[in-house]
């Protein structure tokens, strides 16, 4: 497995430092970041890229006022960047299609060099379906990004035609979930009790017990598990993107675990879950990163020329690299980094968006 350029980077490394160290890779490029608002790591990611003079910085989000607030704040620090706002609700395929069409229509921005899929939702107390009939966490965190990425792919491929192989990149912001979770193929909308699932798809009771959730076997919808599945999908999406794009077009996709950051990600959580999250912090089960440190691994994934694909895991070809704390992470569950699982997810995703993509 390749090493990173900066093995000294760690959990405390700030995104602006990474951007500064790789400034020559950012300058003059076009960057797209989903899920940008002042309260999340999407903004810190945008801030780091903006610090090194990209030609265009496109920020996307569900709330136009929050996008304006973000761009206004960025302009104060870095006024010479061309900022663009793109309204998108990732839980709605119609919204994703409209936003993608708008981006493709901008003739003065012919290429996209970096796409960072950073938006995310989590911990809805009750099972909720999107307008397209998909469990909303999966619909937003994976399906929306799957569709958006593929629809704007012509501009990503156009960038790759002029960039060195592997330097045009698609980054999927995952979580720590791939270290202990896997896909739930037989019940993506969480309609069955866990005990009725195939053994390899059942939630791990020990993980949920830490969160104060008992008797997962008799539960169907579990908020944390819905999030876990969507975050495993983020990694598998990168793996299959690499299989389709790396050798043919020179486009690299990596997935990252940003760490635990005090953001609005858990705003939907039930009060008892919010209380338990705070208790886990007091018990020392996790430590909080700054927003800048939370964004730093995305910057490493997007910019470090030492990163690549085509490695092997347990003797099997693996098209993905998973990073945490700014370094390559080897702790993901085998099913969370499986090329076969990745191909299965691609097929499922195409079915759910009712469109095929063959790059």
C-alpha positions in Angstrom: 0.0 0.0 0.0 1.5 3.4 -0.9 2.6 5.8 1.7 1.4 9.4 1.8 3.6 12.4 1.0 3.3 13.6 4.5 3.4 10.7 7.0 3.6 13.3 9.8 0.0 14.4 9.1 -2.4 13.2 11.8 -5.7 13.7 13.6 -4.8 17.3 14.5 -3.6 18.4 11.0 -5.6 21.3 9.7 -7.0 21.5 6.2 -5.5 24.9 5.4 -2.1 23.4 6.2 -2.7 20.6 3.7 -3.9 23.1 1.1 -0.8 25.2 1.6 1.5 22.2 1.2 -0.2 21.2 -2.1 -1.0 24.8 -3.2 0.4 24.2 -6.7 -2.2 21.5 -7.3 -5.1 23.7 -6.3 -4.2 27.0 -8.1 -6.3 27.6 -11.2 -8.4 24.5 -10.8 -12.2 24.0 -10.5 -13.6 22.5 -7.2 -17.1 21.4 -6.4 -18.1 20.7 -2.8 -21.5 19.4 -1.7 -23.1 20.2 1.7 -21.5 23.6 2.4 -22.7 25.6 5.3 -21.0 27.5 8.1 -21.7 24.8 10.6 -20.1 21.8 8.8 -16.8 20.5 7.5 -18.0 21.3 3.9 -17.3 24.9 4.7 -13.9 24.1 6.2 -13.1 22.1 3.1 -14.2 25.0 0.9 -12.2 27.4 3.0 -9.0 25.4 2.6 -9.4 25.1 -1.2 -10.2 28.8 -1.4 -7.0 29.7 0.4 -4.9 28.6 -2.5 -6.5 30.4 -5.5 -8.6 27.9 -7.3 -10.1 29.4 -10.5 -13.7 28.4 -9.6 -15.2 27.1 -6.3 -18.7 25.7 -6.6 -20.5 25.2 -3.3 -23.7 23.3 -3.2 -26.4 22.9 -0.5 -30.0 22.5 0.3 -30.5 26.0 1.8 -29.8 29.0 -0.5 -29.4 31.4 2.5 -26.7 29.2 4.0 -24.9 29.0 0.7 -24.9 32.8 0.5 -23.7 33.1 4.0 -20.8 30.7 3.2 -19.8 32.5 0.1 -19.9 35.9 1.8 -17.6 34.6 4.5 -15.2 33.1 2.0 -15.1 36.3 0.0 -14.0 38.2 3.1 -10.9 36.0 3.4 -10.3 35.2 -0.3 -11.9 37.7 -2.5 -10.2 36.8 -5.8 -11.8 33.4 -6.2 -14.8 32.9 -8.5 -17.5 31.5 -6.3 -20.7 29.8 -7.6 -23.7 28.7 -5.6 -25.6 25.6 -6.6 -28.9 24.7 -4.9 -29.4 21.0 -4.5 -31.5 18.7 -2.3 -29.6 15.4 -2.5 -32.7 13.5 -1.2 -34.6 14.4 -4.3 -33.5 13.0 -7.7 -35.4 15.8 -9.5 -33.4 18.4 -7.6 -30.2 16.6 -8.3 -31.0 16.5 -12.0 -31.9 20.2 -12.1 -28.7 21.2 -10.3 -26.5 19.0 -12.5 -28.1 20.5 -15.6 -27.4 24.0 -14.3 -23.7 23.1 -13.6 -23.3 21.6 -17.1 -24.8 24.7 -18.6 -22.1 27.0 -17.3 -20.0 27.3 -20.5 -17.4 29.4 -18.7 -16.6 26.4 -16.4 -15.8 23.6 -18.9 -14.1 21.2 -16.4 -14.3 20.0 -12.8 -11.0 19.0 -11.4 -12.1 18.0 -7.9 -15.5 16.9 -6.6 -15.8 16.5 -2.9 -19.1 14.8 -1.9 -19.2 16.0 1.7 -23.0 16.5 2.4 -24.7 14.1 4.8 -27.6 13.5 7.1 -28.0 11.1 10.0 -30.0 9.7 12.9 -33.6 10.4 11.8 -35.6 9.1 14.8 -38.2 7.3 12.7 -37.9 5.6 9.4 -38.4 8.2 6.7 -38.6 7.7 2.9 -37.5 10.3 0.4 -39.8 11.7 -2.3 -38.4 8.8 -4.5 -39.4 6.1 -2.0 -35.9 5.4 -0.7 -34.8 5.4 3.0 -33.8 9.1 3.3 -30.4 8.6 4.8 -29.3 6.3 2.0 -31.1 8.5 -0.6 -29.2 11.6 0.6 -25.8 10.3 1.5 -25.3 7.9 -1.4 -28.0 7.9 -4.1 -28.0 11.7 -4.4 -24.2 11.8 -4.7 -24.2 8.8 -7.1 -26.6 10.6 -9.4 -24.9 14.0 -9.1 -21.4 12.6 -9.7 -22.5 10.7 -12.8 -24.5 13.5 -14.3 -21.7 16.0 -14.1 -19.1 13.3 -15.2 -18.6 14.9 -18.7 -16.9 17.9 -17.0 -14.9 15.6 -14.8 -13.7 13.6 -17.8 -12.9 16.8 -19.6 -10.6 17.9 -16.8 -8.9 14.5 -16.7 -8.1 14.8 -20.4 -5.6 17.6 -19.5 -4.5 16.6 -16.1 -1.9 14.0 -15.1 -3.3 10.5 -14.5 -4.9 10.2 -11.0 -4.9 14.0 -10.3 -8.6 14.5 -11.2 -10.4 13.2 -8.2 -13.8 12.4 -6.7 -13.7 12.3 -2.9 -16.6 10.6 -1.0 -16.8 11.7 2.7 -17.7 8.5 4.7 -17.3 7.9 8.4 -15.9 5.3 10.8 -18.9 3.1 9.9 -17.0 0.9 7.3 -14.8 -0.3 10.2 -17.7 -2.2 11.7 -20.7 -2.2 9.3 -21.7 -3.6 5.9 -24.5 -3.3 3.4 -28.1 -4.4 4.0 -28.9 -5.7 0.6 -32.1 -7.6 1.4 -33.8 -4.7 3.2 -32.6 -1.3 2.1 -35.7 0.5 3.4 -35.4 -1.1 6.9 -38.7 -2.9 6.8 -37.6 -6.2 8.4 -36.5 -7.0 11.9 -32.7 -7.5 12.1 -33.2 -11.2 13.1 -34.9 -11.8 9.8 -31.9 -10.7 7.8 -29.1 -12.9 6.5 -26.5 -13.1 9.2 -23.9 -11.1 7.2 -26.4 -8.2 7.0 -27.4 -7.9 10.6 -26.3 -4.9 12.7 -23.6 -5.7 15.2 -25.4 -5.6 18.6 -22.2 -4.6 20.5 -21.8 -1.4 18.5 -25.4 -0.3 19.0 -25.3 -1.2 22.7 -22.6 1.5 23.1 -25.1 3.9 21.7 -27.7 2.8 24.2 -29.7 0.7 21.8 -30.6 -2.7 23.1 -32.2 -5.7 21.5 -31.4 -4.8 17.9 -32.5 -8.3 16.8 -36.2 -7.3 17.2 -35.8 -3.9 15.6 -36.3 -3.0 12.0 -35.3 0.7 11.6 -32.3 1.7 13.7 -31.1 5.3 13.1 -27.4 4.6 13.5 -27.6 1.5 11.2 -29.2 3.5 8.4 -26.3 5.9 8.7 -23.8 3.1 8.7 -25.2 1.5 5.6 -25.0 4.8 3.7 -21.4 5.4 4.8 -20.3 2.0 3.7 -21.9 2.8 0.4 -19.7 5.9 0.1 -16.6 3.7 0.2 -18.0 1.1 -2.2 -19.0 3.9 -4.6 -15.3 5.1 -4.7 -14.2 1.5 -5.4 -16.4 1.0 -8.4 -15.7 4.5 -9.7 -12.0 3.6 -9.8 -12.7 0.4 -11.6 -14.6 2.3 -14.3 -12.6 5.5 -14.5 -9.0 5.1 -13.3 -7.4 3.2 -16.2 -9.7 4.5 -18.9 -9.8 8.2 -17.9 -7.2 8.7 -15.2 -9.8 9.7 -12.6 -9.2 8.6 -9.0 -11.8 8.3 -6.3 -11.0 8.0 -2.6 -13.2 7.7 0.5 -12.4 9.3 3.9 -13.4 9.1 7.5 -13.2 12.8 8.7 -13.4 11.9 12.4 -15.9 13.3 15.0 -16.6 17.0 14.6 -19.2 19.2 16.3 -21.4 19.9 13.3 -25.1 19.9 12.5 -24.9 16.3 11.3 -26.8 15.0 14.3 -29.5 17.7 14.3 -32.2 15.1 13.5 -31.3 12.8 16.4 -33.8 12.0 19.2 -33.0 13.6 22.6 -31.9 10.3 24.1 -29.4 9.8 21.3 -28.0 13.3 21.7 -27.6 12.7 25.4 -25.9 9.4 24.8 -23.5 11.0 22.3 -22.5 13.5 25.0 -22.1 10.7 27.5 -19.8 8.8 25.2 -17.6 11.8 24.9 -17.4 12.1 28.7 -16.5 8.4 28.9 -13.6 9.0 26.5 -15.0 6.9 23.7 -14.2 9.7 21.2 -12.6 13.1 21.1 -13.7 16.0 19.0 -11.7 17.4 16.1 -11.8 21.0 15.0 -13.7 21.6 11.7 -10.4 22.3 10.0 -9.0 19.0 11.2 -12.2 17.2 10.1 -11.7 18.6 6.6 -8.0 17.8 6.3 -8.4 14.1 5.3 -10.6 15.2 2.4 -7.8 17.6 1.3 -5.2 14.9 1.5 -7.4 12.5 -0.5 -8.0 15.1 -3.2 -4.4 16.4 -3.5 -1.7 13.9 -2.4 0.0 12.5 -5.6 1.2 9.5 -3.7 -2.3 8.0 -3.4 -3.5 5.5 -6.0 -5.5 2.3 -6.6 -5.0 -1.2 -7.8 -3.7 -2.6 -4.6 -4.7 -6.0 -3.1 -6.4 -6.9 0.1 -6.3 -10.5 1.3 -5.1 -11.5 -2.2 -8.1 -9.9 -4.0 -7.9 -6.9 -6.2 -9.2 -3.8 -4.5 -10.0 -0.6 -6.3 -10.4 1.7 -3.3 -8.4 3.5 -0.7 -10.0 4.5 2.6 -8.3 7.2 4.6 -8.6 8.5 8.2 -6.6 11.0 10.1 -4.9 12.0 6.9 -3.4 8.6 6.3 -4.4 5.3 4.6 -6.6 3.2 6.9 -6.6 -0.6 6.8 -9.3 -1.2 9.4 -12.4 -1.3 7.1 -14.5 -4.5 7.2 -13.7 -6.8 4.2 -17.3 -6.4 2.9 -17.0 -2.6 3.1 -14.1 -2.6 0.6 -15.1 -5.5 -1.6 -15.0 -4.9 -5.4 -17.9 -7.4 -5.7 -20.0 -5.5 -3.2 -19.1 -2.3 -5.0 -20.3 -3.6 -8.4 -23.5 -4.8 -6.7 -24.1 -1.3 -5.3 -23.5 0.3 -8.7 -26.2 -1.9 -10.2 -28.6 -1.2 -7.3 -28.0 2.6 -7.6 -28.7 2.6 -11.3 -31.9 0.8 -10.7 -32.9 3.4 -8.0 -32.2 6.4 -10.3 -33.6 4.6 -13.3 -30.6 5.4 -15.5 -27.5 3.6 -16.6 -24.0 5.0 -16.7 -21.2 3.4 -18.6 -18.0 5.3 -18.6 
